[in-house]
Amino acid sequence: MSQLTGISLVVPVFNERLSVQALINTINAQTRPPDEVIFVDGGSVDDTPALLQSLTAPDKRYRVIRAVRAMPGKGRNIGAAAAAHEWIAFTDAGIILDKDWLKELETMALTDPATDVVYGDFAPRIRNRFEKCAAITYVPGQSPGKIRGRSIASCLVRKTVWEKTGGFPDWRAAEDLAFMEKVDKAGSCCREAPAAKVYWELRPDTGSTYRKFRLYSMYNVWAGRQADWHYGILRQYLLAIVFFLLAVFHHWGWIVLIPAWYAARVAKRVVLHKNEFGLKPLFDPRDFFTILLLTLVIDMATFSGWIKALIKKPAGNVISAD
């Protein structure tokens, strides 16, 4: 079977000493091995760089670039600029690659010589009830034969496309969305490879889920992308306030619309994931109320991060290990 002339795999990392071993194991197990692997360390304060050097030293395909305080966007740009090959595959630390991931991306790229970008699929690793409910709450649903959504953590891009778009903005969050929008505006030919799968770890509890979404909320506001996420949640709460005011000043019966609204949000999430989990979570009180709790946690994290972003302006390249 024919192959692309060469593929460089670029991975930005920051304080990932607990996850890089698993990622490297799945890189080494690829049925279509990358021709080059570039890790870009964004200023880790743990022993990630030394561990990467130790784990990859025997394999000359690997390079470790130590950047000073580089967020994911800048880390990808540094890796892409250093890439020796025409095609660049991107993934992230904390991810496990299916053994055929790169092979499936390459196969799709080879189906049409005009292809500029191939987006693979992604999925959460689910091992318990909490992770299932978390996936239903905030991971996009899966449709048969389609990718879950576009993700830079599972894609293959021509280096010329990265150059033409100017690369990624140096942001902590939403830098991938901004890059993909520039790719589309440039008229690039994009294809999808549903069989090219990567898997990542969900946050294990409500506390870490809250901190993650508060951080992302803050950086999305700094990036001026409230329309992607924040405004939709705000509109829903403004409607809930209307119900509350009607209950206070008109008739108490209006108050029942608030819990009904929350229940409808849970039901919508379950229906969007019916191909993966069926509709049983709607009728299991443990699942239903866990999804409801996580929905509330993410809502509060969104507003908390929004307020924090308005009060505290970003000071240069701030990197959070949260």
WOKA-V703739 format. One record per residue. N is the residue number from 1. SS is DSSP state (a for helix, b for strand, c for the rest). PHI is phi in whole degrees, 0 to 359 (* if undefined). Layout:
n->{N:N}
ss->{SS:SS}
phi->{PHI:PHI}
This chain:
n->{1:2:3:4:5:6:7:8:9:10:11:12:13:14:15:16:17:18:19:20:21:22:23:24:25:26:27:28:29:30:31:32:33:34:35:36:37:38:39:40:41:42:43:44:45:46:47:48:49:50:51:52:53:54:55:56:57:58:59:60:61:62:63:64:65:66:67:68:69:70:71:72:73:74:75:76:77:78:79:80:81:82:83:84:85:86:87:88:89:90:91:92:93:94:95:96:97:98:99:100:101:102:103:104:105:106:107:108:109:110:111:112:113:114:115:116:117:118:119:120:121:122:123:124:125:126:127:128:129:130:131:132:133:134:135:136:137:138:139:140:141:142:143:144:145:146:147:148:149:150:151:152:153:154:155:156:157:158:159:160:161:162:163:164:165:166:167:168:169:170:171:172:173:174:175:176:177:178:179:180:181:182:183:184:185:186:187:188:189:190:191:192:193:194:195:196:197:198:199:200:201:202:203:204:205:206:207:208:209:210:211:212:213:214:215:216:217:218:219:220:221:222:223:224:225:226:227:228:229:230:231:232:233:234:235:236:237:238:239:240:241:242:243:244:245:246:247:248:249:250:251:252:253:254:255:256:257:258:259:260:261:262:263:264:265:266:267:268:269:270:271:272:273:274:275:276:277:278:279:280:281:282:283:284:285:286:287:288:289:290:291:292:293:294:295:296:297:298:299:300:301:302:303:304:305:306:307:308:309:310:311:312:313:314:315:316:317:318:319:320:321:322}
ss->{c:c:c:c:c:c:b:b:b:b:b:b:b:c:c:c:c:c:c:a:a:a:a:a:a:a:a:a:c:c:c:c:c:c:c:b:b:b:b:b:b:c:c:c:c:c:c:a:a:a:a:a:a:a:a:a:c:c:c:c:c:b:b:b:b:b:c:c:c:c:c:a:a:a:a:a:a:a:a:a:a:a:c:c:c:c:b:b:b:b:b:b:c:c:b:b:b:c:c:c:a:a:a:a:a:a:a:a:a:a:c:c:c:c:c:c:b:b:b:b:b:b:b:b:c:c:c:c:a:a:a:a:a:a:a:a:a:a:c:c:c:c:c:c:c:c:c:c:c:c:c:a:a:a:b:b:b:b:a:a:a:a:a:a:a:c:c:c:c:c:c:c:c:c:a:a:a:a:a:a:a:a:a:a:a:c:c:c:c:b:b:b:b:b:b:b:b:b:b:b:c:c:c:c:c:a:a:a:a:a:a:a:a:a:a:a:a:a:a:a:a:a:c:c:c:a:a:a:c:a:a:a:a:a:a:a:a:a:a:a:a:a:a:a:a:a:a:a:a:c:c:a:a:a:a:a:a:a:a:a:a:a:a:a:a:a:a:a:a:a:a:a:c:a:a:a:a:c:c:a:a:a:c:c:a:a:a:a:a:a:a:a:a:a:a:a:a:a:a:a:a:a:a:a:a:a:a:a:a:a:a:c:c:c:c:c:c:c:c:c:c:c}
phi->{*:289:230:293:298:175:231:258:261:245:226:281:224:203:53:243:299:276:243:291:299:297:296:298:302:282:294:292:268:296:289:241:294:293:280:202:232:241:266:244:275:268:101:304:256:257:264:305:301:295:295:299:300:293:287:251:307:291:253:289:288:271:226:240:255:261:265:258:52:248:287:306:298:295:300:294:296:297:294:295:296:275:295:267:243:292:247:237:263:245:213:235:294:81:246:243:264:298:299:259:305:290:299:292:298:296:302:292:297:282:289:211:297:276:299:251:219:236:260:269:257:216:206:281:276:240:233:205:298:299:294:297:293:296:299:295:288:225:260:303:288:251:249:304:77:231:283:293:166:286:215:292:288:211:203:227:227:295:298:295:292:302:294:295:276:85:77:264:290:274:243:278:216:71:295:291:298:298:295:295:295:294:299:295:296:283:77:292:275:249:232:238:232:301:278:271:247:233:230:225:275:278:295:276:205:291:297:290:296:300:296:298:286:295:296:296:300:298:289:294:294:300:276:73:247:298:295:289:210:295:296:297:292:300:299:294:286:296:294:297:296:299:300:296:295:297:293:285:254:239:205:300:298:299:296:292:289:289:297:295:295:298:298:294:295:296:300:299:296:296:297:294:249:295:293:262:237:70:258:303:302:294:250:259:304:294:293:302:283:291:296:298:299:295:298:295:299:292:300:295:295:298:291:296:295:297:296:298:294:286:277:249:278:296:250:67:272:272:244:250:273:292}
